[in-house]
Amino acid sequence: MRRLPNPWVAVPVLVAALSGGAVGYFVTDASCARGSCPLSASIVAAVVAVGAGVGIGVIAVLALKSLDEFRSHREREILVEESPKTLQPGPPRDRRDSLP
């Protein structure tokens, strides 16, 4: 069974690819004489769309991995703080005791 793409990655990649393709096409089309280079404008649009999609895809995957790592680290930190083994008996220490 194939896994569906994560919408938090797929949607920004598609939006960036469509936007990049549109910008690439219109910039190339505007720099040529009217109707003289639709093929080159289409090629530039395809290249820019792929580039924008790959770039945003890399950024989205790295951001999601970073967020996942932060969450897992935070959960481990909470578990360590709540662990009864780390609690020391005795009266609570005042923070001013440790200051020079």
Summary of the structure (lengths in Angstrom):
residues: 100
radius of gyration: 26.3
end to end distance: 62.2
largest distance: 84.8
contacts: 213
relative contact order: 0.11
helix: 77%
strand: 0%
